[in-house]
Amino acid sequence: MRTPVLAFAFAAVSVGGCGNPPPAMNQDMAMPDLAPTVDMIQPVDLVLANHGSKLVGGDVQLAGVTDDSHVVYWDNAQGNTTVVAIDGTGTNPIEADNQSVVAISHDAVFVWHNVDNSNNGALGVWTPKTGNTAEVAKGTSVAGLEAATVDGAYVAFIDNFNNGFGDLVSVKADGTNRQTLKMGISAGSPCTPQLQFAGALLIASYCLPPSDAGAQVRVASSFDPASGNETVLQADAGAFFSVDKAGKYVALSTSAHVGAIVAAAGGAPLVGNLADFDYGLFTGDGGALVYKTATAGGLSRVPVAMNGTPTALQMGGVDGLDALSPDGKFMVFHSATDPNSGFTDLKLAPADSAAAATTLFGMTTATAFFAPGDPFTTDSSNAIFFENLDPMTNVGDWVAAPVGNPSMTNKLGSSVWLGFAAGGAKVVFNDNWKPDPQSAGHADIEVIDLSSKGATPMLIAEQAAADILVTVDHTRVVYGFDLDMSRAGIYTASIP
């Protein structure tokens, strides 16, 4: 479940960045010998003595959480055959097996089963909007290439895979109104398609088969899944694009690094001719874009306004933009990367004006966050990051740095596996990590309020399964126990 932030997630939503923008919170995953299940988190009070509220007991393992707080888990006792949605009104199975791959996009749960050596399989989709499972592909869908609208009305994926190419397909979550949006696009390296919905429109960056000269050209387009119509946003596109949180605008570039901000529906650029554009992140309110320059290695900010003019923030020395604070006023970036581990150094600087950066950690054994995870508190008061990471275990110190005085760092834990922002200045993390050859390990789940001077962490659970998640609204932590079968299961606790 835990994914180091080491590579660019091409269709990155800008509300979290990474050492290059991060993948979605719940990553595609293959967990052999388990079958996934979905359960609704019910509001309960935190009871430390009972380790929170048990959602489901038995030999189960947490796989993810949807935006609307359905919990997806693998159930070994179900014979590796189903994914079950339990919402108080009944169950809805999705066929699965011991080679299934599960991905979550907003409220949609994608489950590929009978996955072959080429990573293709049949695909079922469950959403709370329909309350049912729709079998949308029969056996040639590429596992791990998917997107869904925020409201769960439409999903998109690659189907009919054959010899490296496949069809870009959209369908309503109930399985109706199937549209083949683009036939015969590249479905893998070196031109893997990138998919992300912007409101009701699908933004896709893709390549058609190479020409006689052997060159593949990437195209970035907006598709209407209801009609199947395509609007080309950028021919000869660069590899990266990003969408603002509201789904109104897309930042992209040409292969020659000329950037632009365009409406998701297409039309003349709102902002054009951004020279030396590599990739960027929208601020949380969508009012500006902070982007890295490709050759100069700097950072600039441009307002999302007609003919917006960029302002240089950092003139050089930037290897990657990691994250923006939720209020868009600060950024974390790095200037060096370890080629073996992918870990970096880390720096903090204002994201709304030019100013000298503060070095948070000078050695290349750090990362802004792991996915899932968060790089800032939700109130933007602290940057939160990993340092002194062990490349063999990906475990290290988890540290908070107040943005107003970043040299006064606060080490929250010394053997931390994952860390998340909760409400305000609260953070949730798991410390005292212990390895386990059969799993991701085990650790103590703790919470601390960074706004309280001298506060110490509060224990939520001792030696729970290391892969934990926090709901999208940052109010609840979800975790599992598997060491002691008398309390084995998936639990949820409100964050005090």
N, C-alpha and C positions, 0 to 999 in steps of 0.2 A: 504494500500500500504506500509506504513512504518512498518518495522519489527525490533524490538529491537534485538541487537546482544546478544543473550542469550544462543544459542545452536549451536553445531558444525554442519556445513553444510558438510556432509561427503565427497562429491566429490568436494571439494573446489578448485577453481582456485586460484593460489597463489598470484595474483596481488592485492589482498586485503585480509587482515586477519580479524579475529574478536576475540572476547573473546573466541576464537575458531573460525576458519575461517568462513567467512560469506556466507549467501546465495547470489544467483545472484541478480543483481540490481533490476530487476522487479520480484516481488514475485507472486506466485500463489495467486489468490484472488477470493472471491465470493462476488459479490455486487448485492443483490436482487433488483428487480424493476428497473433495468437499462440494456441497451443493448450496447455492446462494438462496437467501430468503429475505423478504422485505417486511418490516414491522413499523408501526407508527409510534413515535415517542409520545407518551402521555405526560401532561404536566404533573409532577410530583415534587415533594419537598426533599431536600438533600438529607439523607440519613447516613452519617458516616459509619455508624456501627453496623449497618446493613449494606454498606458499600453501594449506596444509591438504590434505585428501583430496578428490579430485574424485569427486563422485557421478555426474555425467552431463556429457558434453561437447557442444559444438555451440551453435547459436543458440537459447539457452534463457534464461528469465527467471524469477526466484524469485517465487512467488505466495503462499506461506504454509507453515506447519508445524503439523501436528496435535499434540494432546496427547501422543500416543505416538511422536512424532518421525518421522512420515512427512513428507517434503518434497514440497510441491506446486509444480510449475513449469509454465511455458508453453513449448511446443516448436514453434517456427516451422517446423521441418523436417518435422513430421508432417502438413503440409497443412491445419492448422487444423481437425482433425476429431476428435481424441481427447484424453482425459485418461487417462493410464496409471499404474496402481499397480504399482510394481516392488518386491517384497519378497523376492526371492530364489527365489520359487516360480513366477513367471510374471507375465503382464500382464493387466490388466482394464480395457478401454477404456470410457470414458464419452463419449458423443457431445458434441462441442463445435463451435463455429464462430467466426468472427472477431467476433461480437457476444456471445459467451458471457460470463456473469457467474459468478464463483466465490466461494463463501463457505465458511468452515471453522468448525464448532462442535464443540469437543472433538476427537473422532476422526473425525467425519463430514465428508466433502467434498461440498458441494452444487455442482452445475454446471447452470446454466440455459443452454439453447441455443435458437436461433431466436427470440431475444428481440426483441419488436416495439417500436414507438415508445411504447407504454404500459407498457413494462418488464415484459412478461409473456412467458413462454416455457415450453417443455418442461423438465422437471427430472429429472436423474439424480443418485443418491446413492451414493457409495462409502464403505464403512467397512472397517477391517481385521477387524472382528468377523465379517463375512460373507465377506470376500475377494472380493466380487462387486459389480457395479454394478446397482442397481435403478432402472429408469425409473418414477418414481412419479407424474409428472404429464405430460399429453400436449401441453400448449401454452398453458394459461391460468393458470400459477402465477406469482405476483408475485415477481420476482427480488429477493433481499435480505431477505426476511422468512422467517426460519427459526430452528429450534432443534433441539438433539439432546441426548439423555441423555449423561452422562459416559461410560457404558459402551458407547455407540453402539447400544444395542438399539432405540431408537425415535427417530424424527425427526418434526418438525411443520413445517407451512408453510401458505401460503394458496393455494388452488386455485380454479378456476372463476371467475376474475375477470370481472366484467361491470359496466361503467358505475360504477366506483368501489367496488364491493363484491365480496366473495368468501367462500369457505367456509374455515373453520379445519379443517385435516385433520391427522391423525396416522397413521403407518404404521410397521410394523417396518422395520428397515434392509434386510431382504431383500425388501421390497415386499409382504409379507402383512399381514393384520389391519388393513386400512385402516378408519379410523373418521372420519366427518364429525362433528367435535366441536361446531361451531356454524356454522349456515348464514347467509349474507347479512350478514356483518359489514363495517364500513367497512375498506377496504384502503389508505387514504391519508389525507393531510391533510384536515381538521384533527384527525382521530382515527385515526392510524396504530396498528395493533395492536402490542403489545409482548409478546414471547414469550420464556420462559426455563424450562428444566426445573429442578425442585427434587427431586433424587433421581429417582424414577420418575414423578413427577407433573409435568404441564405447567402452569405459571402463565401465564395470559394476561390481558392488559388490553385490552378491545375495546369498540367501540360498535356498536350495532344501527342500522338506518336511523332517521333522525329522526322524531319524532312529528309530528302535524299542526301542532303549534305551532312546529316547526322546530328544536327543541333535541335535540342528541345527548347521551346519557348514557353515560358510561364505566362498565364493569363489570369487576371483577377477580375471576377464577375460577380454581379448581384443577380440572384435567381428568385423569382416569385414561385413558391412551391404550390400555390393554388392553381396557377395557369401554366407553369413550366417555362415562362418567358425568361430570357437572359438579357441582361444589360451589362456590357463590358465596361468595367471601371478603369482598367489599365491593361493594354496590350504590352507585350514584352515587359512583364512586371518583375519586380524584385522578389526575393524569397519571402519577405515578411510583410504582414499587415496587422493592424490592430483596430479594434472597434471600441467606441466609447461606451460607457456603462448604460446609457439610455438607448443605445442601438441606432443613433441618428447618423453618425459619421464614421468614416473609415480612413485611416492613415495608411498610405502605401507609397510605393516608389517604382520607378523604372529600373531595369537591370543596370542602368548607368548611374543609379543613385540620385535621381532627381525625384524629390518627394512631393506629395500633395495630400491635402485633406479634402475628401469628396463626400457628398451625401450618399447614404447607403443605397438610395434608389437611383443614383447616377446623376448625370448632368455636369455642367461646368464646375471645375474645382472651386471650392470656397477659398482655399489657400493653395497656391501652386508654386512651382519653381523653387522648392526648398533644396538648395545645393548640397551635395555631399551627404545626402540622407541615407542612414543605415536602417534604423528602426526607432520606434518611439512608444511612449505610454501616455494615454490621456489622463488628465487629472480626474479625480472622482466626480466632480461636478460637470465634467465635459467642457469646461471653459478654455482649456489650454492643452497643448501637446508638448511634452518634453522628449527630445529625441537626441540620439547619438549620431555624430557625424562619422562617416565611413573612413575617410582618409586622414582627416585631421585628428580624429580621436578626441573630440570635444563633446560638449553637451549644450544644447540650445533649447529655448522655450518659445513657442509661437502661440498667439491667441487663436482660438477657433472662431474666427470672424472674417468677413469678406476682406480679402487681400491683407490678412494679418502679417505683420512683420516680425521675424524672429529676433530674439535677444540672446546673445551668447552668455552662457552660465559658467562653463569651464572651457578654456581655450585648447586644452590638450591633456594628454596623460590618462585618458579614459579607455579602459579595455572593454567595459560593459556597464550598462545601466541596469541596476538590480530592482529598484522599487521606488515608488513615490508614496509619501505619507497620505493618509486618507483626505487630509485637507489640501493637498497639493503644494504645500509650502516647503517640504524637505524631500531630499532624495538620498538614496544609498547607491553608490557605484563602486566599481573596483578598477584598479590600475594594472593588476598583474594576476595571472592565472597559472596554477601548477598544471603542466601538461599531462601529468599522470593521474592525479586525483580529480582534477577539475575544480578544486577549491581555490579561493582567491584571497587577496587582501580586501579590506572594506574601508570606505570613506563616506562621510556624511557631509552634505552641503545644502544650503538653501536651494530650492527649486523654483523660486520666483524672482531671484535677483542674482547677479554675479557676486561671488564671495569666495574666499579661500575655503578649501575643504578641511575638515578635521579627520585625521586618521583614526578610525575606530580600532583597527587591528592591522598591523603592518606586515605580518607574515601570510604566506599563501596557504593557510590551513583554516580558513574561515569560509562561511557562506551566509548570505543574508537570511536564508531560510530554506527548509526542505518543504517539498510539496507532498502532502498538505501541510500548511503552516502559514505563519504571518510574519511580515518584516517590521510592522509598526503596531503599536497599540491603537485601538479604534479611535481614541481621542487625539491621536497624532502627537502625544506628549513624549513618547519614547520610541527609539529604534530598538528592535529586539533581534538578536542575531547569534550565530554559533561561531566559536573560535576554538583554537587548539583541537581541531577535529582529528580523530584517528582514522586514517584512510582505510584501515582494515574493517572497522566497525561502523564508521560514520557517526560516532558518538563523541561528544565533547562538551565544553563549557557553553552554557546559554547565558547571554549577557544582555542587559538593558542599558541604553545610553539616553539620558534626557536630551531632547533636541536643543533645549536652551543652554545646556552645559554638558556637551557630549564627552568631555574628558572625565567626568565623574561617573564612570561606568559602575554597574551593579551586577556582580555575578550571581545569577539566580540558582544555578545548579552546575555541577561539575561532571555529571555523567548522564547527559540529557539526550533523549532519542527524538522527541518531537516537541514543538512549542507553538502555542496559538494565542492570539489576542482574544480576550473576553470583552465585556462591556467597559467603557471608559478606559482607565489605566490598568485594569485587571488583566492578568495573563494566566494561562493554564499550560502546564508542561509535565513531562514525566522524567523524574530524576532517579538516581541509584539504579541505572539500567544493568541487568544481568543477562548474559547470553544464554541462548537455548538452541541447540542444534536442530530442533524440530520446528522452530518458529522464529519470529523477529526478536524474541527475547521478552523480558518482563521488567517493569519499572513501577515506581511509586508515582501516582498522579497527585499533583499539587497545584494550588492556586495562590496567587499573591496580588495584592492591590498596590501598585507602584506609586499611587498618589499619597499613600499613608507612610509618613516618615518612620523608619525603623520597623516597618511591618515584616513579619516572617511568614514563610509559606504555610498554608493550611493543607493538611492531608485530606484527600478525597478517597483514595484507595491505595492499598499496599500491594505491590508486586502484581499488578494487573498486566494483561497482555500489552506489549509495547505499542502496538498500533492503536492509537486513540484518535477520535475526531471530535470537533466542536461544530455544533449546528451553525447554519449560515447566519442566524441572528445573534450568534455569540453568547447565548444564554445557557446552553447545556453542553455537557461533555458526555460522550458515548464511548464505552470501553467494554472489554471482555475479561473473564477469568477462565483459565484453563489448567492451572496447576492443581487445584483442589476440586475434584468432581462433585463434591457436595455443594459447592456454590458455583459450579461452571455455568456459563451463560453470557448473555449480552446485557449490560446495565446502562442506565442513564442517570445523571445527577444534575440538578440545577447548579449553576456556578454562584457561590455565595458572595 
